[in-house]
Amino acid sequence: MLPVLAPFPTTRLRRMRRTAALRDLAQENTLTAKDLIWPLFITDVPGADIEVASMPGVRRLTIDGAVRAAETAAELGIPAICLFPYTDPALRTEDCEEAWNPENLSNRVIRAIKARVPEVAVMTDIALDPYNANGHDGLVRGGVIVNDETVEALVKMALAQAEAGADILGPSDMMDGRIGAMRTALEAAGHADVTILSYAAKYASAFYGPFRDAVGASDRLVGDKKTYQMNPGNSDEAIRLVARDLAEGADMVMVKPGMAYLDICHRVKQAFGVPTFAYQVSGEYAMIKGAVLNGWVKEAVIAESLLAFRRAGCDGILTYFAADVAKALKG
Ligand SMILES: NCc1[nH]cc(CCC(=O)O)c1CC(=O)O
Protein backbone atom coordinates (compact mmCIF):
# COMPACT_ATOMS: atom_id res chain seq x y z
CA MET A 1 0.00 0.00 0.00
CA LEU A 2 1.54 3.28 -1.13
CA PRO A 3 0.32 6.47 0.53
CA VAL A 4 -0.87 9.13 -1.94
CA LEU A 5 -0.02 12.51 -0.51
CA ALA A 6 -0.61 15.94 -1.92
CA PRO A 7 2.28 18.29 -1.18
CA PHE A 8 2.31 20.56 1.87
CA PRO A 9 0.25 22.58 2.73
CA THR A 10 -2.60 20.70 1.00
CA THR A 11 -1.60 17.72 3.10
CA ARG A 12 -1.09 18.47 6.79
CA LEU A 13 -0.83 15.17 8.61
CA ARG A 14 -1.25 16.92 11.96
CA ARG A 15 -4.91 17.70 11.07
CA MET A 16 -5.94 14.21 12.07
CA ARG A 17 -4.08 14.45 15.37
CA ARG A 18 -5.66 17.74 16.49
CA THR A 19 -8.34 16.38 18.84
CA ALA A 20 -8.91 13.20 20.80
CA ALA A 21 -12.03 12.50 18.72
CA LEU A 22 -10.11 12.63 15.45
CA ARG A 23 -7.28 10.56 16.89
CA ASP A 24 -9.75 7.94 18.10
CA LEU A 25 -11.42 7.77 14.68
CA ALA A 26 -8.10 7.21 12.95
CA GLN A 27 -6.63 4.73 15.43
CA GLU A 28 -5.50 1.63 13.54
CA ASN A 29 -4.96 -0.85 16.38
CA THR A 30 -6.63 -1.25 19.75
CA LEU A 31 -6.13 -3.17 22.96
CA THR A 32 -9.03 -4.69 24.88
CA ALA A 33 -9.32 -7.17 27.73
CA LYS A 34 -10.37 -9.75 25.12
CA ASP A 35 -6.83 -9.71 23.72
CA LEU A 36 -5.27 -10.95 26.94
CA ILE A 37 -4.30 -14.27 28.49
CA TRP A 38 -3.43 -14.07 32.20
CA PRO A 39 -0.65 -16.42 33.42
CA LEU A 40 -1.08 -17.63 37.02
CA PHE A 41 1.44 -19.38 39.25
CA ILE A 42 -0.18 -22.00 41.45
CA THR A 43 0.99 -24.08 44.40
CA ASP A 44 -0.26 -26.47 47.03
CA VAL A 45 3.00 -26.39 48.99
CA PRO A 46 2.25 -24.92 52.42
CA GLY A 47 3.82 -21.49 52.78
CA ALA A 48 4.79 -21.19 49.09
CA ASP A 49 1.78 -19.01 48.21
CA ILE A 50 3.80 -15.83 48.51
CA GLU A 51 4.92 -13.01 46.26
CA VAL A 52 7.70 -13.95 43.84
CA ALA A 53 10.67 -11.80 44.86
CA SER A 54 11.76 -11.03 41.30
CA MET A 55 8.16 -10.29 40.18
CA PRO A 56 6.74 -7.68 42.58
CA GLY A 57 2.94 -7.84 42.62
CA VAL A 58 2.80 -11.47 41.38
CA ARG A 59 1.96 -14.16 43.95
CA ARG A 60 1.79 -17.90 43.73
CA LEU A 61 -1.87 -18.84 44.27
CA THR A 62 -3.47 -21.68 46.17
CA ILE A 63 -6.16 -23.73 44.42
CA ASP A 64 -8.85 -21.48 45.92
CA GLY A 65 -6.82 -18.42 44.95
CA ALA A 66 -6.63 -19.66 41.36
CA VAL A 67 -10.40 -20.14 41.22
CA ARG A 68 -10.87 -16.60 42.55
CA ALA A 69 -8.45 -15.29 39.92
CA ALA A 70 -10.46 -17.07 37.22
CA GLU A 71 -13.59 -15.37 38.58
CA THR A 72 -11.77 -12.04 38.39
CA ALA A 73 -10.79 -12.81 34.79
CA ALA A 74 -14.45 -13.48 33.97
CA GLU A 75 -15.54 -10.20 35.59
CA LEU A 76 -12.88 -8.27 33.71
CA GLY A 77 -13.64 -9.88 30.35
CA ILE A 78 -10.28 -11.67 30.08
CA PRO A 79 -11.03 -14.78 28.00
CA ALA A 80 -8.29 -17.09 29.22
CA ILE A 81 -5.92 -17.85 32.06
CA CYS A 82 -2.78 -19.99 31.85
CA LEU A 83 -1.52 -22.19 34.70
CA PHE A 84 2.08 -22.68 35.85
CA PRO A 85 2.63 -24.97 38.83
CA TYR A 86 5.18 -24.63 41.60
CA THR A 87 5.51 -28.32 42.38
CA ASP A 88 6.41 -29.81 45.74
CA PRO A 89 10.20 -30.40 45.56
CA ALA A 90 9.64 -34.00 46.77
CA LEU A 91 7.68 -34.69 43.55
CA ARG A 92 10.45 -33.51 41.19
CA THR A 93 12.23 -36.55 39.74
CA GLU A 94 14.47 -37.56 36.83
CA ASP A 95 11.52 -39.28 35.12
CA CYS A 96 9.00 -36.48 35.81
CA GLU A 97 6.05 -38.88 36.38
CA GLU A 98 4.17 -36.20 38.29
CA ALA A 99 3.72 -34.32 34.99
CA TRP A 100 1.07 -36.81 33.80
CA ASN A 101 -0.46 -37.66 37.17
CA PRO A 102 -4.22 -37.05 36.68
CA GLU A 103 -4.31 -35.74 40.26
CA ASN A 104 -1.34 -33.39 40.00
CA LEU A 105 -1.72 -29.78 41.07
CA SER A 106 -2.38 -28.38 37.58
CA ASN A 107 -5.01 -30.98 36.78
CA ARG A 108 -6.81 -30.38 40.08
CA VAL A 109 -6.82 -26.64 39.43
CA ILE A 110 -8.10 -27.13 35.87
CA ARG A 111 -11.03 -29.16 37.24
CA ALA A 112 -11.74 -26.66 40.03
CA ILE A 113 -11.81 -23.73 37.60
CA LYS A 114 -13.89 -25.51 34.96
CA ALA A 115 -16.41 -26.48 37.66
CA ARG A 116 -16.78 -22.92 38.96
CA VAL A 117 -15.98 -20.60 36.02
CA PRO A 118 -16.53 -22.69 32.88
CA GLU A 119 -16.68 -19.66 30.60
CA VAL A 120 -13.02 -18.83 31.18
CA ALA A 121 -10.70 -20.81 28.89
CA VAL A 122 -7.99 -22.67 30.77
CA MET A 123 -4.62 -22.90 29.07
CA THR A 124 -1.85 -25.16 30.30
CA ASP A 125 1.88 -25.39 29.88
CA ILE A 126 3.34 -28.58 28.46
CA ALA A 127 6.98 -29.00 29.43
CA LEU A 128 8.66 -31.06 32.11
CA ASP A 129 10.56 -28.31 33.96
CA PRO A 130 8.21 -27.91 36.96
CA TYR A 131 8.51 -31.66 37.59
CA ASN A 132 12.12 -32.27 36.60
CA ALA A 133 14.84 -32.83 39.20
CA ASN A 134 17.24 -30.95 36.89
CA GLY A 135 14.98 -28.11 35.76
CA HIS A 136 14.97 -28.99 32.05
CA ASP A 137 11.90 -29.07 29.79
CA GLY A 138 12.87 -32.51 28.53
CA LEU A 139 14.13 -35.78 29.97
CA VAL A 140 17.88 -35.80 30.57
CA ARG A 141 19.65 -39.08 29.80
CA GLY A 142 23.42 -39.15 30.21
CA GLY A 143 23.60 -35.37 30.14
CA VAL A 144 21.60 -35.10 26.89
CA ILE A 145 18.05 -33.73 26.62
CA VAL A 146 16.49 -36.57 24.67
CA ASN A 147 13.84 -35.71 22.10
CA ASP A 148 11.71 -38.74 21.30
CA GLU A 149 11.38 -40.11 24.83
CA THR A 150 10.44 -36.60 25.98
CA VAL A 151 7.73 -36.40 23.32
CA GLU A 152 6.20 -39.62 24.69
CA ALA A 153 6.14 -38.07 28.17
CA LEU A 154 4.66 -34.81 26.86
CA VAL A 155 1.88 -36.69 25.08
CA LYS A 156 0.91 -38.33 28.38
CA MET A 157 0.97 -34.93 30.04
CA ALA A 158 -1.21 -33.42 27.29
CA LEU A 159 -3.76 -36.23 27.56
CA ALA A 160 -4.03 -35.83 31.34
CA GLN A 161 -4.60 -32.08 30.96
CA ALA A 162 -7.22 -32.58 28.23
CA GLU A 163 -8.92 -35.17 30.41
CA ALA A 164 -9.01 -32.65 33.29
CA GLY A 165 -10.82 -30.19 31.01
CA ALA A 166 -8.13 -27.87 29.62
CA ASP A 167 -9.33 -25.80 26.65
CA ILE A 168 -5.93 -24.79 25.28
CA LEU A 169 -2.77 -26.87 25.51
CA GLY A 170 0.45 -24.87 25.38
CA PRO A 171 3.47 -27.01 24.49
CA SER A 172 6.43 -24.82 25.50
CA ASP A 173 9.10 -27.52 25.38
CA MET A 174 10.53 -27.02 21.84
CA MET A 175 11.03 -30.74 21.17
CA ASP A 176 10.68 -31.89 17.54
CA GLY A 177 7.52 -33.76 16.56
CA ARG A 178 5.52 -33.03 19.69
CA ILE A 179 2.61 -31.19 18.08
CA GLY A 180 1.87 -34.02 15.64
CA ALA A 181 2.19 -36.66 18.35
CA MET A 182 -0.16 -34.74 20.65
CA ARG A 183 -2.70 -34.07 17.92
CA THR A 184 -2.84 -37.75 16.94
CA ALA A 185 -3.18 -38.84 20.57
CA LEU A 186 -5.90 -36.25 21.29
CA GLU A 187 -7.94 -37.41 18.28
CA ALA A 188 -7.61 -41.04 19.32
CA ALA A 189 -8.62 -40.28 22.91
CA GLY A 190 -11.80 -38.39 22.01
CA HIS A 191 -10.37 -34.92 22.57
CA ALA A 192 -10.67 -33.72 18.99
CA ASP A 193 -11.83 -30.25 20.09
CA VAL A 194 -8.97 -29.42 22.42
CA THR A 195 -6.92 -26.60 20.90
CA ILE A 196 -3.14 -26.38 20.76
CA LEU A 197 -1.35 -23.06 21.09
CA SER A 198 2.16 -24.03 20.16
CA TYR A 199 5.09 -22.11 21.57
CA ALA A 200 6.48 -22.38 18.06
CA ALA A 201 9.13 -19.65 18.12
CA LYS A 202 10.52 -19.82 21.61
CA TYR A 203 13.97 -18.39 22.12
CA ALA A 204 16.67 -19.41 24.61
CA SER A 205 16.27 -16.20 26.55
CA ALA A 206 17.64 -14.61 29.69
CA PHE A 207 14.24 -12.92 30.06
CA TYR A 208 12.82 -16.10 31.68
CA GLY A 209 14.82 -15.74 34.90
CA PRO A 210 12.03 -14.57 37.24
CA PHE A 211 9.69 -17.30 35.92
CA ARG A 212 12.21 -19.95 36.90
CA ASP A 213 12.21 -18.44 40.40
CA ALA A 214 8.41 -18.56 40.44
CA VAL A 215 8.20 -22.27 39.53
CA GLY A 216 11.24 -23.18 41.62
CA ALA A 217 13.42 -24.27 38.69
CA SER A 218 16.22 -21.67 38.94
CA ASP A 219 18.44 -23.51 41.41
CA ARG A 220 17.84 -26.88 39.75
CA LEU A 221 18.64 -25.99 36.16
CA VAL A 222 21.87 -27.64 35.05
CA GLY A 223 23.37 -25.87 32.02
CA ASP A 224 21.14 -23.96 29.61
CA LYS A 225 18.30 -24.66 27.16
CA LYS A 226 20.15 -23.78 23.95
CA THR A 227 19.95 -27.27 22.40
CA TYR A 228 16.16 -26.98 22.18
CA GLN A 229 15.16 -23.31 22.44
CA MET A 230 16.02 -20.96 19.56
CA ASN A 231 19.09 -18.83 19.01
CA PRO A 232 18.10 -15.16 19.53
CA GLY A 233 20.04 -14.32 16.38
CA ASN A 234 17.62 -16.21 14.14
CA SER A 235 14.50 -15.14 12.28
CA ASP A 236 14.06 -17.43 9.24
CA GLU A 237 14.19 -20.41 11.60
CA ALA A 238 11.09 -19.03 13.39
CA ILE A 239 9.19 -19.20 10.10
CA ARG A 240 10.24 -22.83 9.59
CA LEU A 241 9.16 -23.73 13.13
CA VAL A 242 5.75 -22.07 12.78
CA ALA A 243 5.18 -23.74 9.40
CA ARG A 244 6.13 -27.10 10.88
CA ASP A 245 3.87 -26.77 13.94
CA LEU A 246 0.89 -25.64 11.86
CA ALA A 247 1.39 -28.58 9.52
CA GLU A 248 1.39 -30.90 12.56
CA GLY A 249 -1.92 -29.59 13.87
CA ALA A 250 -1.37 -26.45 15.97
CA ASP A 251 -4.39 -24.11 15.99
CA MET A 252 -2.50 -21.05 17.20
CA VAL A 253 1.14 -20.12 17.54
CA MET A 254 3.21 -18.12 19.98
CA VAL A 255 6.33 -16.01 19.84
CA LYS A 256 8.32 -15.76 23.06
CA PRO A 257 9.72 -13.55 24.57
CA GLY A 258 7.69 -10.59 23.38
CA MET A 259 9.01 -7.06 23.36
CA ALA A 260 12.46 -7.80 21.98
CA TYR A 261 10.90 -10.07 19.32
CA LEU A 262 8.21 -7.89 17.73
CA ASP A 263 9.88 -8.38 14.34
CA ILE A 264 9.20 -12.11 14.68
CA CYS A 265 5.56 -11.47 15.64
CA HIS A 266 5.18 -9.33 12.54
CA ARG A 267 6.83 -11.82 10.19
CA VAL A 268 4.81 -14.74 11.55
CA LYS A 269 1.47 -12.95 11.23
CA GLN A 270 2.32 -11.69 7.73
CA ALA A 271 3.50 -15.10 6.55
CA PHE A 272 0.73 -17.31 7.93
CA GLY A 273 -2.24 -15.18 9.00
CA VAL A 274 -3.09 -17.61 11.79
CA PRO A 275 -4.00 -16.69 15.39
CA THR A 276 -0.67 -15.38 16.66
CA PHE A 277 0.20 -14.65 20.27
CA ALA A 278 3.17 -13.18 22.07
CA TYR A 279 4.29 -13.89 25.60
CA GLN A 280 5.41 -10.80 27.48
CA VAL A 281 7.56 -12.90 29.78
CA SER A 282 8.59 -12.64 33.40
CA GLY A 283 11.78 -10.64 32.77
CA GLU A 284 9.82 -8.10 30.74
CA TYR A 285 7.31 -7.85 33.57
CA ALA A 286 10.11 -7.41 36.11
CA MET A 287 11.80 -4.64 34.09
CA ILE A 288 8.62 -2.65 33.60
CA LYS A 289 7.24 -3.22 37.09
CA GLY A 290 10.56 -2.41 38.72
CA ALA A 291 10.83 0.87 36.83
CA VAL A 292 7.21 1.78 37.59
CA LEU A 293 7.65 1.04 41.30
CA ASN A 294 10.76 3.21 41.36
CA GLY A 295 8.91 6.06 39.67
CA TRP A 296 11.35 5.94 36.73
CA VAL A 297 8.63 5.45 34.11
CA LYS A 298 4.90 6.06 34.24
CA GLU A 299 2.42 3.19 34.48
CA ALA A 300 1.24 4.12 30.97
CA VAL A 301 4.21 2.17 29.56
CA ILE A 302 2.33 -1.06 30.38
CA ALA A 303 -0.63 -0.46 28.08
CA GLU A 304 1.70 1.06 25.48
CA SER A 305 3.86 -2.08 25.47
CA LEU A 306 0.76 -4.25 24.94
CA LEU A 307 -0.64 -2.06 22.17
CA ALA A 308 2.71 -2.48 20.41
CA PHE A 309 2.09 -6.25 20.23
CA ARG A 310 -1.25 -5.60 18.56
CA ARG A 311 0.40 -3.23 16.08
CA ALA A 312 3.03 -5.88 15.30
CA GLY A 313 0.22 -8.24 14.31
CA CYS A 314 -0.50 -10.25 17.45
CA ASP A 315 -4.07 -11.34 18.08
CA GLY A 316 -3.38 -11.51 21.79
CA ILE A 317 -0.76 -11.31 24.50
CA LEU A 318 0.05 -13.46 27.51
CA THR A 319 0.99 -10.97 30.18
CA TYR A 320 1.30 -10.86 33.94
CA PHE A 321 -0.23 -7.37 33.67
CA ALA A 322 -3.49 -8.79 32.23
CA ALA A 323 -5.74 -8.15 35.23
CA ASP A 324 -4.26 -4.71 35.99
CA VAL A 325 -4.62 -3.60 32.39
CA ALA A 326 -8.12 -5.01 32.06
CA LYS A 327 -9.10 -3.10 35.21
CA ALA A 328 -7.59 0.11 33.86
CA LEU A 329 -9.36 -0.36 30.51
CA LYS A 330 -12.67 -0.70 32.36
CA GLY A 331 -11.96 2.69 33.90
N1 LIG B 1 8.94 -24.50 29.68
C1 LIG B 1 8.68 -23.70 30.63
C2 LIG B 1 8.35 -22.28 30.43
N2 LIG B 1 7.11 -21.89 30.08
C3 LIG B 1 7.11 -20.50 30.14
C4 LIG B 1 8.38 -20.07 30.50
C5 LIG B 1 8.83 -18.66 30.70
C6 LIG B 1 7.76 -17.66 30.96
C7 LIG B 1 8.22 -16.39 31.56
O1 LIG B 1 9.43 -16.09 31.65
O2 LIG B 1 7.33 -15.62 31.97
C8 LIG B 1 9.18 -21.19 30.65
C9 LIG B 1 10.58 -21.13 31.12
C10 LIG B 1 11.65 -21.65 30.30
O3 LIG B 1 11.49 -22.01 29.14
O4 LIG B 1 12.75 -21.73 30.85
PDBQT file of the ligand as one rigid body, heavy atoms in Angstrom, charges set to zero:
ROOT
HETATM    1  N1  LIG A 401       8.939 -24.501  29.679  1.00  0.00    +0.000 N 
HETATM    2  C1  LIG A 401       8.684 -23.701  30.625  1.00  0.00    +0.000 C 
HETATM    3  C2  LIG A 401       8.349 -22.284  30.430  1.00  0.00    +0.000 A 
HETATM    4  N2  LIG A 401       7.109 -21.885  30.083  1.00  0.00    +0.000 N 
HETATM    5  C3  LIG A 401       7.106 -20.504  30.135  1.00  0.00    +0.000 A 
HETATM    6  C4  LIG A 401       8.378 -20.069  30.496  1.00  0.00    +0.000 A 
HETATM    7  C5  LIG A 401       8.834 -18.656  30.697  1.00  0.00    +0.000 C 
HETATM    8  C6  LIG A 401       7.763 -17.657  30.961  1.00  0.00    +0.000 C 
HETATM    9  C7  LIG A 401       8.219 -16.391  31.557  1.00  0.00    +0.000 C 
HETATM   10  O1  LIG A 401       9.425 -16.092  31.655  1.00  0.00    +0.000 OA
HETATM   11  O2  LIG A 401       7.329 -15.621  31.966  1.00  0.00    +0.000 OA
HETATM   12  C8  LIG A 401       9.177 -21.192  30.652  1.00  0.00    +0.000 A 
HETATM   13  C9  LIG A 401      10.580 -21.128  31.125  1.00  0.00    +0.000 C 
HETATM   14  C10 LIG A 401      11.651 -21.650  30.297  1.00  0.00    +0.000 C 
HETATM   15  O3  LIG A 401      11.493 -22.010  29.143  1.00  0.00    +0.000 OA
HETATM   16  O4  LIG A 401      12.749 -21.726  30.850  1.00  0.00    +0.000 OA
ENDROOT
TORSDOF 0
